Amino acid sequence: MAALTTVALLLPPPPAASQTPGAPRCTWATEYNRTLDELGEDRALWRVGDVPDTGWGEASDEGAVVDALVPCRYVADVVRHEHMHLQQVRQFGSGRFAAFVLGADRIEIVADCASLLAGSRYTPYVDSAGGCSERDLRDARQLLRER
């Protein structure tokens, strides 16, 4: 009986619905690199690492970090969102000044609205706000023009 239990523990789990035979597989590095390329981002400003207590990504005046634990299906959306924060830094000169101009509460929603316009499906700030206001969309479009 113990041998059967050991063998059962060594068997891989059944494939997830999105990874059934013949279905496209999500590969973390592919999603990450493809999205950086799509956005025209400088890879020297990006790294994969631990983002303690702040969610799945973090951007600063120096660059962006995407947490290695982000589920593959969300990687592209997290990269887009953090890219928009880097766009805010580029537009305003620093993240601190961006937060001052936009407001600490709006800096996230504007980044998420821009991420949505750039193709993201996972936009938790937009979802919790009930959508993007006209003002949010105007500011988001400006970030998209910063490219």
Stockholm file with secondary structure:
# STOCKHOLM 1.0

chainA/1-147         MAALTTVALLLPPPPAASQTPGAPRCTWATEYNRTLDELGEDRALWRVGDVPDTGWGEASDEGAVVDALVPCRYVADVVRHEHMHLQQVRQFGSGRFAAFVLGADRIEIVADCASLLAGSRYTPYVDSAGGCSERDLRDARQLLRER
#=GR chainA/1-147 SS CHHHHHHHHHSCCCCCGGGSTTSCCCCHHHHHHHHHHHHTCCGGGEEEECCTTSCSEEEETTEEEEETTSCGGGHHHHHHHHHHHHHHHHHHSSHHHHHHHHCTTHHHHHHHHHHHHTTCSCCHHHHHHTSCCHHHHHHHHHHHHTC
#=GC SS_cons         CHHHHHHHHHSCCCCCGGGSTTSCCCCHHHHHHHHHHHHTCCGGGEEEECCTTSCSEEEETTEEEEETTSCGGGHHHHHHHHHHHHHHHHHHSSHHHHHHHHCTTHHHHHHHHHHHHTTCSCCHHHHHHTSCCHHHHHHHHHHHHTC
//
